[in-house]
């Protein structure tokens, strides 16, 4: 460990309010570290030196990806500073965070892992970039995406829009797809989602409400905000099971499987601070990973 034992932290004011900053300071002091809030609007060199950079730059990275000049400048300055100071430990490496933010890249990384050896899968998915309905139909068919499927924004962080999704039930409603987007087969899971929080080699998981079971049918598209549906205290009507489903057998998560998921995804993404959304398929008991988030504060 470097002689300089300072930890630089950056996240939005909203995220900082969710943290107990005083407790963080106390814990760091117990281990001989000073923790301070990095100011991205000031010269980084003048605020150094520090040995650890803990950040939640996802919103700024997302804005930079969308062409925001100031956000692009900030990310460039941070990356240059880190390149010039390679001894700094970063949670998490910015290139890895960038890769995670693209949902198509994210699902591709999971699909390429060995999770399938443990009966864990990523529901079939594809990117829809074209507004031509024939092209959309062909893309869905080639990727084995089935109805109903969820349309998700490609960018997984950075704005309220990242959580705005829709469920498409039938070919006649493909016109509702807001391209570009990622289409992913919907997995019935009895309205229960498990969120795994990964912190280095440790992890824990909690149960959250989720979407009820749906079947392919000629019903109109459903629009929803995923963050509203799966909050701990959510009371969304979309989470209320139909009477027949209430009587179904419940699958409880196997701690060993959850541990395998945490360990493999940590290595696959090269990150130590992750949130993983897992559902258990109603009919088979298989585990499906439907989303991964960076530093879920």
C-alpha positions in Angstrom: 0.0 0.0 0.0 1.4 3.4 -0.9 2.5 5.7 1.9 -0.2 8.1 0.8 -3.4 6.6 2.2 -6.1 8.9 0.8 -9.3 7.7 -0.9 -11.0 9.9 -3.4 -14.7 9.5 -3.9 -16.9 10.9 -6.6 -20.6 10.3 -7.1 -23.6 12.6 -7.7 -25.1 14.5 -4.8 -28.2 12.3 -5.0 -26.1 9.2 -4.6 -24.0 10.8 -1.8 -27.2 11.5 0.2 -28.0 7.7 0.1 -24.6 7.0 1.7 -23.7 7.5 5.3 -20.7 9.7 4.7 -19.8 10.1 8.3 -19.8 6.3 8.8 -17.6 5.9 5.7 -15.2 8.4 7.1 -15.1 6.6 10.5 -14.6 3.2 8.9 -11.8 4.5 6.7 -10.1 6.3 9.6 -10.1 3.0 11.6 -8.0 1.5 8.9 -5.7 4.5 8.6 -7.3 6.0 5.5 -8.5 9.6 4.8 -11.5 9.8 2.6 -12.5 12.9 0.6 -14.9 14.1 -2.1 -13.1 14.6 -5.4 -14.2 17.8 -7.3 -14.3 17.0 -11.0 -14.5 20.7 -11.8 -11.1 21.4 -10.3 -7.6 20.3 -11.3 -7.2 16.6 -10.3 -3.4 16.9 -9.8 -3.9 19.6 -7.2 -6.3 17.4 -5.3 -3.9 14.4 -5.2 -2.2 12.4 -4.3 -4.6 9.5 -3.5 -4.2 5.7 -3.7 -7.9 4.7 -4.3 -10.6 6.2 -6.5 -14.1 5.1 -5.7 -16.6 6.4 -8.3 -20.1 6.3 -9.7 -19.4 7.9 -13.0 -22.0 6.0 -14.9 -24.3 9.1 -15.5 -21.4 11.1 -16.8 -20.1 8.3 -19.0 -23.7 7.9 -20.4 -23.9 11.6 -21.2 -20.5 11.5 -22.9 -21.7 8.6 -25.0 -24.7 10.7 -26.1 -22.4 13.5 -27.2 -22.3 15.9 -24.2 -19.1 17.9 -24.6 -18.6 18.7 -20.9 -19.1 15.1 -19.9 -16.7 13.9 -22.6 -14.1 16.4 -21.3 -14.5 15.2 -17.6 -14.2 11.5 -18.5 -11.1 12.3 -20.6 -9.5 14.3 -17.8 -10.1 11.5 -15.3 -8.8 8.8 -17.7 -5.7 10.8 -18.4 -5.0 11.4 -14.7 -5.4 7.6 -13.9 -3.2 6.7 -16.9 -0.5 9.0 -15.5 -0.9 7.5 -12.0 -1.2 3.8 -12.6 -0.6 2.9 -9.0 -4.1 4.2 -8.1 -6.6 1.4 -7.4 -9.9 2.2 -9.2 -13.3 0.9 -8.3 -14.2 0.1 -10.9 -12.0 0.5 -14.0 -13.7 3.0 -16.4 -13.2 0.9 -19.6 -15.0 -2.0 -17.9 -17.8 0.3 -16.7 -18.3 1.6 -20.2 -18.6 -1.9 -21.5 -21.2 -2.8 -18.9 -23.4 0.2 -19.7 -24.2 -1.1 -23.2 -26.9 -3.7 -22.6 -26.0 -5.6 -25.8 -22.4 -5.9 -24.7 -23.4 -6.8 -21.2 -25.7 -9.7 -22.3 -23.0 -10.8 -24.8 -20.4 -11.0 -22.0 -22.8 -13.1 -19.8 -23.7 -15.4 -22.7 -20.0 -16.0 -23.4 -19.3 -17.0 -19.7 -19.6 -20.6 -18.4 -22.7 -19.8 -16.4 -24.7 -22.3 -18.6 -22.7 -25.1 -16.9 -24.7 -24.2 -13.7 -28.1 -24.0 -15.4 -27.9 -20.2 -15.4 -28.7 -18.4 -18.6 -29.3 -15.1 -20.3 -32.7 -14.9 -22.0 -32.4 -14.6 -25.9 -31.7 -11.1 -27.0 -30.9 -8.9 -30.0 -30.4 -5.3 -30.9 -33.2 -3.7 -33.0 -31.8 -0.6 -34.8 -34.1 -0.5 -37.8 -37.6 0.9 -37.9 -38.5 -1.4 -40.9 -40.9 -4.1 -39.4 -39.7 -6.8 -41.8 -36.1 -6.2 -40.6 -37.3 -6.3 -37.0 -39.1 -9.6 -37.5 -36.1 -11.1 -39.2 -33.7 -9.9 -36.3 -36.1 -11.4 -33.7 -36.3 -14.7 -35.6 -32.6 -15.1 -36.1 -31.9 -14.4 -32.4 -34.7 -16.8 -31.3 -36.3 -14.0 -29.3 -39.9 -15.1 -28.5 -43.1 -13.4 -27.5 -43.7 -11.7 -25.2 -40.4 -9.9 -25.1 -39.1 -6.7 -23.4 -37.8 -3.7 -25.2 -35.0 -2.1 -23.2 -32.9 1.0 -24.0 -29.4 0.0 -25.2 -27.9 2.4 -22.6 -28.4 0.8 -19.2 -27.6 3.9 -17.1 -27.5 7.7 -17.2 -31.0 8.9 -17.4 -34.6 8.1 -16.4 -35.1 6.8 -20.0 -32.7 3.9 -19.2 -35.5 2.4 -17.1 -38.3 3.0 -19.5 -39.3 -0.3 -21.1 -42.1 -2.1 -22.8 -43.5 -5.6 -23.3 -44.4 -6.6 -26.8 -46.9 -9.5 -26.9 -47.6 -10.0 -30.6 -46.2 -9.3 -34.1 -48.9 -6.8 -34.8 -47.5 -4.5 -32.1 -43.9 -4.4 -33.3 -44.6 -0.9 -34.4 -44.4 0.0 -30.7 -40.7 -0.9 -30.5 -38.7 2.3 -29.8 -35.5 1.6 -31.8 -32.7 1.5 -31.2 -33.3 -0.9 -28.3 -32.4 -4.4 -27.0 -35.2 -7.0 -27.3 -35.1 -9.8 -24.7 -37.4 -12.7 -24.3 -39.6 -12.4 -21.2 -39.2 -15.1 -18.6 -42.1 -15.9 -16.4 -40.8 -15.8 -12.8 -43.9 -15.4 -10.5 -43.2 -11.7 -9.9 -40.1 -12.2 -7.8 -36.7 -10.8 -8.6 -33.5 -11.4 -6.6 -30.9 -8.6 -6.6 -27.3 -9.8 -5.8 -25.0 -7.1 -4.4 -21.4 -7.9 -5.1 -18.6 -6.2 -3.1 -15.3 -7.8 -4.1 -15.2 -11.4 -2.9 -18.4 -10.9 -0.8 -22.0 -10.8 -1.8 -25.5 -10.9 -0.5 -28.9 -10.9 -2.1 -32.4 -9.5 -1.4 -35.8 -10.3 -2.7 -37.7 -7.6 -4.7 -41.1 -7.5 -6.5 -41.1 -7.9 -10.2 -43.3 -8.3 -13.2 -46.2 -10.9 -13.1 -46.3 -13.8 -15.5 -47.4 -13.1 -19.1 -48.2 -15.2 -22.1 -47.9 -14.3 -25.8 -51.3 -12.9 -26.9 -52.9 -10.3 -29.1 -52.9 -7.7 -26.3 -51.7 -4.2 -26.5 -48.1 -3.2 -25.5 -47.5 -2.5 -21.8 -45.2 0.4 -20.9 -43.4 0.5 -17.5 -40.5 1.9 -15.6 -38.4 -0.9 -14.3 -37.1 1.1 -11.3 -40.7 1.7 -10.1 -41.7 -2.0 -10.5 -38.8 -3.5 -8.6 -38.3 -1.1 -5.7 -38.3 -2.7 -2.3 -41.6 -1.1 -1.4 -43.2 -1.2 -4.9 -46.9 -1.8 -5.2 -47.2 -1.9 -8.9 -50.3 -3.5 -10.5 -47.9 -5.2 -12.9 -46.6 -7.3 -9.9 -49.9 -8.7 -8.9 -50.1 -12.4 -9.8 -53.2 -13.9 -11.5 -55.2 -16.3 -9.3 -53.8 -19.4 -11.0 -50.3 -18.3 -10.5 -50.7 -17.6 -6.8 -51.1 -21.4 -6.3 -47.9 -22.2 -8.2 -44.9 -23.7 -6.5 -42.4 -21.2 -5.4 -38.7 -21.6 -6.2 -36.4 -20.4 -3.5 -32.9 -19.4 -4.5 -30.0 -21.7 -3.8 -27.2 -19.8 -2.0 -24.6 -21.9 -3.8 -25.9 -20.9 -7.2 -26.1 -17.3 -6.2 -22.5 -17.5 -5.1 -21.5 -19.0 -8.4 -23.3 -16.2 -10.3 -21.6 -13.5 -8.2 -18.1 -15.0 -8.6 -18.4 -15.6 -12.4 -19.8 -12.2 -13.2 -17.2 -10.4 -11.1 -14.5 -12.1 -13.2 -16.4 -11.7 -16.5 -16.8 -8.0 -16.1 -13.5 -7.3 -14.3 -15.4 -5.3 -11.6 -15.8 -5.5 -7.9 -19.0 -3.4 -7.3 -22.0 -4.9 -9.1 -25.7 -5.4 -8.8 -27.2 -8.4 -10.5 -30.9 -9.0 -11.3 -31.7 -12.7 -11.2 -35.1 -14.4 -11.7 -36.0 -18.0 -11.5 -38.0 -19.4 -14.4 -41.5 -20.5 -13.3 -41.6 -23.8 -15.2 -38.1 -25.0 -15.0 -36.4 -23.5 -11.9 -33.5 -22.3 -14.1 -31.8 -19.0 -13.1 -32.0 -16.2 -15.6 -29.9 -13.0 -15.4 -31.8 -10.1 -16.8 -29.6 -7.1 -16.0 -26.3 -6.1 -14.3 -25.6 -2.7 -12.8 -22.4 -0.9 -11.9 -22.0 0.1 -8.2 -25.6 -0.1 -7.2 -25.7 2.7 -4.6 
